Amino acid sequence: MARSQLDPISPQLTPQDLRGYEYDLVIVGGGIIGLTLAAALKDSGLRVLLIEAKVASAAVSKGQAYAIHMLSSLIYQGIGVWDQMLPEIAKYCHVRLSDADYSEVVEFATADIGTPELGYVAEHQALLQPLQEFVQNCPNVTYLCPAEVINTQYQKDLVTIDIKIAEQLQTVKSKLVVAADGARSPIRQAAGIKTHGWKYWQSCIVAFVKPEKPHNNTAYERFWTSGPFAILPLPGNRCRIVWTAPHKEAQALCALNDQQFLAELSRRYGDQMGKLELLGDRFIFQVQLMQSDRYVLPRLALIGDAAHNCHPVGGQGLNLGIRDAAALAQVIQAAQAMGEDIGNVKVLKRYERWRKLENLTILGFTDLLDRIFSNNFLPLVVVRRLGLWFLRRVPMLKVFMLKLMIGLKGRTPELAKR
């Protein structure tokens, strides 16, 4: 029977058993990225402890949804969990890119890169639950939820981790701690790793809608001067809208009643899918860009939002974290096979060299897209519309852009080649 997302995950070891227990790897954060790393290590022979503080995450309660890029799907196929995810995931075979009411529309299709799909869209729980069930069947992984890391002490050869479980404080030891505990990562902050970046002048509104006409497995990204507007197809002919606007405008939009909100939404959405029905609540998030100064220290590695955040344009954020997890799993398994200490900073630097520059490239690219398109400065309007004109007419440029956005540029983890 599938486990409800509201049920606590029973520890494989009791608090008493955990006292003084030694692991090879402790992952702090049992969200999608932490679970992905644990799942990727299923055949590693490493003793893994995965710690999650909350039984139900905010992303579940708000019905968060994500674009899942081609490379991410290949990573999950390599892990062996993709078939369990696929029934609840929608594919998209077309992407339409446009600039407000400008007539030039760039259309990406599967024929451009010779794949059956361009990508997928999944709600948070459609990824989380199969990963939870997969990890709980990995004999080398202990999954603790709810449990909270209270303190970490980094020593030369190991890390001592104090964990609060059912009002009891227990201590474990590990060769390596991996922080997958989000953008405000307590593990990163306690280690003194600084970050650089900024909060955008924009907020992001997300909501589910049901259009009158079929979405035909098409994703839309339309740039308005207030910010990008995306429509992502979901199962059941539903769509997820991701609407970026300046803070005051976004707050005013969220304050509208449902009929008023739908009227404003339809103006940006267009009439290609007929009348829209709003499903559930709408939510608002502040948008930020962040890059950690470093991804690793002796006995510590950062992955996912603990290491970086980017603008939601192009749906890059979660996918970068999935690639982080696959890359780190590959690096530490290779080190283990060669008899190296997986917590040694020389080993961990291999992961940092792999992922930090690639992530920074995507962070810079999404920032550039947002800044070029989210304004009405005439020279930039001319530049961006000329860019769309070239994308439509230069196949090599179009294919390069598509591959960059869906993860098919850069170094591919071995998991994705299986």
C-alpha positions as CSV (number, residue, x, y, z in Angstrom):
1,M,0.0,0.0,0.0
2,A,1.3,3.4,-0.9
3,R,2.2,5.6,2.1
4,S,0.3,8.8,2.6
5,Q,2.5,11.9,2.6
6,L,1.0,12.8,6.0
7,D,2.2,9.6,7.7
8,P,5.5,9.7,9.6
9,I,8.3,7.5,8.2
10,S,9.2,5.0,10.8
11,P,13.0,4.9,11.6
12,Q,14.6,1.6,10.7
13,L,16.6,2.0,14.0
14,T,15.2,3.1,17.3
15,P,16.7,6.2,19.1
16,Q,18.5,3.8,21.5
17,D,20.0,1.9,18.6
18,L,21.2,5.1,17.0
19,R,23.4,6.1,19.9
20,G,27.0,6.2,18.7
21,Y,26.1,4.6,15.4
22,E,28.5,5.2,12.5
23,Y,27.5,6.0,8.9
24,D,29.4,6.7,5.8
25,L,27.0,9.5,4.8
26,V,24.4,11.6,6.5
27,I,22.0,13.5,4.3
28,V,20.2,16.4,6.0
29,G,16.9,17.1,4.2
30,G,14.5,14.5,3.0
31,G,12.9,16.4,0.2
32,I,13.1,15.5,-3.5
33,I,16.9,16.3,-3.8
34,G,17.9,14.5,-0.6
35,L,15.8,11.5,-1.6
36,T,17.4,11.5,-5.1
37,L,20.9,11.3,-3.6
38,A,19.9,8.5,-1.2
39,A,18.2,6.6,-4.1
40,A,21.3,7.1,-6.4
41,L,23.4,5.5,-3.7
42,K,21.3,2.3,-3.5
43,D,24.0,0.0,-4.9
44,S,27.0,1.9,-3.4
45,G,27.6,-0.2,-0.3
46,L,27.7,3.0,1.7
47,R,25.7,3.2,4.9
48,V,23.4,6.2,4.4
49,L,21.3,8.1,7.0
50,L,18.6,10.4,5.6
51,I,17.1,12.9,8.1
52,E,13.9,14.9,7.5
53,A,12.5,17.3,10.0
54,K,8.9,17.7,8.7
55,V,6.3,15.0,8.0
56,A,4.6,17.1,5.3
57,S,6.5,19.8,3.5
58,A,5.2,23.2,2.4
59,A,5.6,22.2,-1.2
60,V,3.2,19.3,-0.7
61,S,0.6,21.5,1.1
62,K,0.8,24.1,-1.7
63,G,0.7,21.6,-4.5
64,Q,4.0,22.7,-6.0
65,A,4.7,21.5,-9.5
66,Y,7.9,21.5,-11.6
67,A,9.1,21.1,-15.2
68,I,11.2,17.9,-15.3
69,H,13.9,18.2,-18.0
70,M,15.1,15.4,-20.2
71,L,18.3,14.9,-18.3
72,S,16.4,14.6,-15.0
73,S,14.2,11.9,-16.4
74,L,17.3,10.0,-17.6
75,I,18.8,10.2,-14.1
76,Y,15.6,8.8,-12.6
77,Q,15.5,6.1,-15.2
78,G,19.1,5.2,-14.3
79,I,18.2,5.0,-10.6
80,G,15.2,2.8,-11.4
81,V,12.4,4.9,-10.0
82,W,11.1,6.6,-13.2
83,D,8.5,4.0,-14.0
84,Q,6.9,4.6,-10.6
85,M,6.8,8.3,-11.3
86,L,5.6,8.3,-14.9
87,P,1.8,7.5,-14.4
88,E,1.3,10.7,-12.5
89,I,3.4,12.9,-14.8
90,A,2.5,14.8,-17.9
91,K,4.8,15.0,-20.9
92,Y,5.1,18.0,-23.2
93,C,6.1,17.6,-26.8
94,H,6.0,21.3,-27.9
95,V,7.2,24.6,-26.4
96,R,6.0,28.0,-27.6
97,L,8.2,30.9,-26.7
98,S,6.9,34.4,-27.3
99,D,7.4,38.1,-26.3
100,A,4.1,39.6,-25.2
101,D,2.0,40.4,-28.2
102,Y,4.9,40.3,-30.7
103,S,3.9,38.1,-33.7
104,E,7.1,36.1,-33.9
105,V,6.6,32.9,-31.9
106,V,9.4,30.4,-31.6
107,E,8.2,26.8,-31.5
108,F,10.3,23.9,-30.2
109,A,9.3,20.4,-31.1
110,T,10.5,16.8,-30.6
111,A,11.8,16.7,-34.2
112,D,14.3,19.4,-33.3
113,I,16.3,17.0,-31.1
114,G,14.9,13.6,-32.2
115,T,13.3,12.6,-28.8
116,P,9.8,11.4,-28.1
117,E,9.2,14.3,-25.6
118,L,10.9,17.5,-24.8
119,G,10.2,17.2,-21.0
120,Y,7.7,16.5,-18.3
121,V,5.7,18.3,-15.7
122,A,5.1,16.8,-12.2
123,E,3.4,17.8,-9.0
124,H,5.6,17.6,-6.0
125,Q,4.0,14.5,-4.5
126,A,4.3,12.6,-7.8
127,L,8.0,12.8,-7.4
128,L,8.3,12.7,-3.6
129,Q,6.2,9.6,-2.9
130,P,7.9,7.2,-5.3
131,L,11.2,8.4,-4.0
132,Q,10.2,7.8,-0.4
133,E,9.0,4.3,-1.2
134,F,12.1,3.5,-3.2
135,V,14.5,4.7,-0.5
136,Q,12.6,2.8,2.2
137,N,13.3,-0.4,0.3
138,C,17.1,0.3,0.0
139,P,18.7,-1.8,2.7
140,N,21.7,0.5,3.0
141,V,19.5,3.6,3.8
142,T,18.1,4.5,7.2
143,Y,15.3,7.1,6.8
144,L,14.4,9.2,9.8
145,C,11.3,11.4,9.8
146,P,10.5,13.4,11.8
147,A,14.0,14.0,13.2
148,E,16.0,17.2,13.5
149,V,19.7,17.9,13.4
150,I,20.6,20.0,16.4
151,N,24.4,20.3,16.1
152,T,27.3,19.1,13.9
153,Q,30.9,19.0,14.9
154,Y,33.4,18.5,12.1
155,Q,36.6,16.7,13.1
156,K,39.6,15.5,11.1
157,D,38.3,12.0,10.3
158,L,34.5,12.2,11.0
159,V,31.5,14.4,11.8
160,T,29.6,14.1,15.0
161,I,25.9,14.8,14.5
162,D,23.4,15.4,17.3
163,I,19.8,14.4,16.3
164,K,16.6,15.1,18.1
165,I,14.2,12.2,17.7
166,A,10.9,12.0,19.7
167,E,12.2,14.5,22.3
168,Q,15.4,12.5,22.8
169,L,18.8,13.6,21.8
170,Q,21.0,11.0,20.1
171,T,24.4,11.2,18.5
172,V,25.7,9.5,15.3
173,K,29.0,9.7,13.5
174,S,29.6,10.0,9.8
175,K,32.4,10.4,7.3
176,L,30.4,13.0,5.3
177,V,27.4,15.3,5.8
178,V,25.4,16.4,2.8
179,A,23.2,19.5,3.2
180,A,20.0,19.2,1.2
181,D,18.0,21.3,3.6
182,G,16.9,24.2,1.4
183,A,17.7,27.8,0.5
184,R,18.0,28.8,4.2
185,S,20.1,25.7,5.0
186,P,20.9,25.7,8.7
187,I,23.8,23.2,7.9
188,R,25.3,25.7,5.4
189,Q,24.9,28.6,7.8
190,A,26.4,26.8,10.8
191,A,29.4,25.9,8.6
192,G,30.0,29.6,7.9
193,I,29.6,29.2,4.1
194,K,28.7,32.6,2.6
195,T,26.4,33.2,-0.3
196,H,26.0,35.9,-2.9
197,G,23.0,37.0,-4.9
198,W,20.0,39.1,-4.7
199,K,16.2,39.1,-4.3
200,Y,14.5,40.2,-7.5
201,W,12.0,43.0,-7.8
202,Q,9.5,40.3,-8.7
203,S,7.3,37.7,-7.0
204,C,5.9,34.6,-8.5
205,I,2.3,33.6,-8.5
206,V,1.5,29.9,-9.0
207,A,-1.9,28.3,-9.4
208,F,-3.7,25.3,-11.1
209,V,-6.2,25.9,-13.9
210,K,-8.4,23.7,-16.0
211,P,-8.9,25.0,-19.6
212,E,-12.0,24.4,-21.7
213,K,-9.9,23.0,-24.6
214,P,-7.1,20.3,-24.5
215,H,-3.6,21.6,-23.7
216,N,-2.2,19.2,-26.3
217,N,0.9,18.5,-24.3
218,T,2.2,22.0,-25.0
219,A,4.2,24.3,-22.7
220,Y,4.2,28.0,-23.1
221,E,6.7,30.7,-22.0
222,R,5.5,34.2,-22.7
223,F,7.6,37.1,-21.7
224,W,5.8,40.3,-20.5
225,T,7.5,43.5,-19.5
226,S,6.3,42.7,-15.9
227,G,8.0,39.3,-16.0
228,P,7.8,35.8,-17.6
229,F,4.5,33.9,-17.7
230,A,4.6,30.1,-18.1
231,I,1.9,27.5,-18.7
232,L,2.8,23.9,-17.9
233,P,0.6,21.0,-18.9
234,L,-0.5,18.4,-16.3
235,P,-2.5,15.2,-16.3
236,G,-6.3,15.5,-16.4
237,N,-6.1,18.4,-18.8
238,R,-5.0,20.7,-16.0
239,C,-2.3,23.3,-16.3
240,R,0.1,25.0,-13.8
241,I,0.6,28.7,-14.3
242,V,3.8,30.4,-13.1
243,W,3.2,34.1,-13.3
244,T,6.0,36.5,-12.4
245,A,5.2,40.2,-11.7
246,P,6.6,43.1,-9.6
247,H,5.9,42.6,-5.9
248,K,3.0,45.1,-5.5
249,E,1.4,43.9,-8.7
250,A,1.7,40.3,-7.7
251,Q,0.2,41.0,-4.2
252,A,-2.7,43.0,-5.8
253,L,-3.4,40.1,-8.2
254,C,-3.5,37.6,-5.3
255,A,-5.9,39.9,-3.5
256,L,-8.4,39.7,-6.3
257,N,-11.4,37.5,-6.0
258,D,-11.5,34.4,-8.3
259,Q,-13.5,36.0,-11.1
260,Q,-11.3,39.1,-11.2
261,F,-8.1,37.0,-11.1
262,L,-9.4,34.7,-13.9
263,A,-10.1,37.8,-16.0
264,E,-6.6,39.1,-15.5
265,L,-5.2,35.6,-16.1
266,S,-7.1,35.2,-19.4
267,R,-5.6,38.5,-20.7
268,R,-2.1,37.0,-20.4
269,Y,-3.0,33.4,-21.0
270,G,-4.7,34.1,-24.4
271,D,-7.8,32.3,-25.8
272,Q,-6.1,29.3,-27.4
273,M,-7.6,27.0,-24.8
274,G,-10.9,28.6,-24.2
275,K,-12.5,29.4,-20.9
276,L,-10.4,28.8,-17.8
277,E,-11.4,27.3,-14.4
278,L,-9.4,28.1,-11.3
279,L,-8.5,25.0,-9.3
280,G,-7.7,25.5,-5.6
281,D,-5.8,28.3,-4.0
282,R,-3.1,30.5,-5.6
283,F,0.2,31.1,-3.8
284,I,2.9,33.7,-4.1
285,F,6.7,33.4,-3.7
286,Q,9.5,35.9,-3.7
287,V,12.1,35.3,-6.5
288,Q,15.8,35.3,-5.7
289,L,19.2,34.3,-7.2
290,M,21.8,32.8,-4.9
291,Q,25.1,31.0,-5.3
292,S,27.1,29.7,-2.4
293,D,30.8,30.8,-2.3
294,R,31.7,27.1,-2.1
295,Y,29.8,23.8,-2.4
296,V,32.2,21.8,-0.2
297,L,34.3,21.9,3.0
298,P,36.1,19.0,4.7
299,R,33.3,16.5,5.5
300,L,30.5,18.7,4.1
301,A,28.9,19.0,0.7
302,L,25.9,21.2,-0.4
303,I,23.4,20.2,-3.0
304,G,20.2,21.7,-4.5
305,D,18.8,24.9,-3.0
306,A,21.3,24.7,-0.1
307,A,23.9,25.5,-2.8
308,H,22.1,27.7,-5.3
309,N,18.7,29.3,-6.3
310,C,17.7,30.8,-9.6
311,H,14.9,32.7,-11.3
312,P,12.0,30.3,-12.1
313,V,12.1,31.2,-15.9
314,G,12.7,28.0,-17.8
315,G,12.0,25.8,-14.8
316,Q,15.7,25.2,-14.0
317,G,15.8,25.1,-10.2
318,L,14.8,21.6,-9.2
319,N,16.6,20.1,-12.3
320,L,19.9,21.7,-11.2
321,G,19.5,20.0,-7.8
322,I,18.7,16.6,-9.4
323,R,22.0,16.9,-11.4
324,D,23.8,17.9,-8.2
325,A,22.6,14.7,-6.5
326,A,23.6,12.5,-9.5
327,A,27.0,14.1,-9.7
328,L,27.8,13.8,-6.0
329,A,26.7,10.2,-6.0
330,Q,29.0,9.5,-8.9
331,V,32.0,11.2,-7.3
332,I,31.7,9.6,-3.9
333,Q,31.1,6.1,-5.3
334,A,34.1,6.4,-7.5
335,A,36.2,7.5,-4.5
336,Q,34.9,4.7,-2.4
337,A,35.8,2.2,-5.2
338,M,39.4,3.5,-5.2
339,G,39.6,3.3,-1.4
340,E,39.6,7.1,-0.8
341,D,38.0,8.9,2.1
342,I,34.6,10.2,0.7
343,G,34.7,13.1,3.2
344,N,38.1,14.3,2.2
345,V,37.9,17.8,0.7
346,K,40.1,16.7,-2.3
347,V,37.4,14.2,-3.2
348,L,34.6,16.6,-2.7
349,K,36.3,19.3,-4.8
350,R,35.7,17.0,-7.8
351,Y,32.0,17.4,-7.3
352,E,32.3,21.2,-6.8
353,R,34.4,21.6,-10.0
354,W,31.8,19.7,-11.9
355,R,28.7,21.4,-10.7
356,K,29.5,24.9,-9.6
357,L,30.4,26.4,-13.0
358,E,27.5,24.6,-14.7
359,N,25.0,25.9,-12.2
360,L,26.5,29.4,-12.4
361,T,26.0,29.3,-16.2
362,I,22.3,28.5,-15.8
363,L,21.9,31.1,-13.0
364,G,23.4,33.7,-15.2
365,F,21.4,32.7,-18.3
366,T,18.1,32.8,-16.4
367,D,19.0,36.1,-14.9
368,L,19.8,37.5,-18.3
369,L,16.6,36.3,-19.8
370,D,14.5,37.9,-17.1
371,R,16.3,41.2,-17.3
372,I,16.3,41.4,-21.1
373,F,12.6,40.6,-21.4
374,S,11.2,42.2,-18.2
375,N,11.3,45.8,-19.4
376,N,10.2,48.1,-22.1
377,F,13.5,49.8,-22.8
378,L,13.4,50.2,-26.6
379,P,17.0,49.1,-27.4
380,L,16.4,45.9,-25.4
381,V,13.0,45.3,-27.0
382,V,14.7,45.5,-30.4
383,V,17.5,43.1,-29.3
384,R,15.2,40.5,-27.8
385,R,12.8,40.5,-30.8
386,L,15.7,40.2,-33.1
387,G,16.9,37.2,-31.0
388,L,13.5,35.6,-31.5
389,W,13.7,36.2,-35.2
390,F,17.1,34.5,-35.4
391,L,15.9,31.6,-33.2
392,R,13.1,30.9,-35.7
393,R,15.4,31.0,-38.7
394,V,18.7,29.5,-37.5
395,P,18.2,25.8,-36.7
396,M,21.6,25.3,-35.0
397,L,20.9,28.2,-32.6
398,K,17.5,26.9,-31.9
399,V,18.7,23.4,-31.1
400,F,21.5,24.7,-28.9
401,M,19.1,26.8,-26.9
402,L,16.7,23.9,-26.5
403,K,19.4,21.5,-25.4
404,L,20.8,24.0,-22.9
405,M,17.4,24.5,-21.3
406,I,16.6,20.8,-21.0
407,G,19.9,19.8,-19.6
408,L,21.5,18.2,-22.6
409,K,24.5,20.5,-22.6
410,G,27.3,20.0,-20.1
411,R,28.7,16.9,-18.4
412,T,26.2,14.0,-18.2
413,P,26.2,11.8,-15.1
414,E,26.8,8.1,-15.6
415,L,23.3,7.4,-14.1
416,A,21.7,9.1,-17.1
417,K,23.7,6.9,-19.6
418,R,22.3,3.6,-18.3
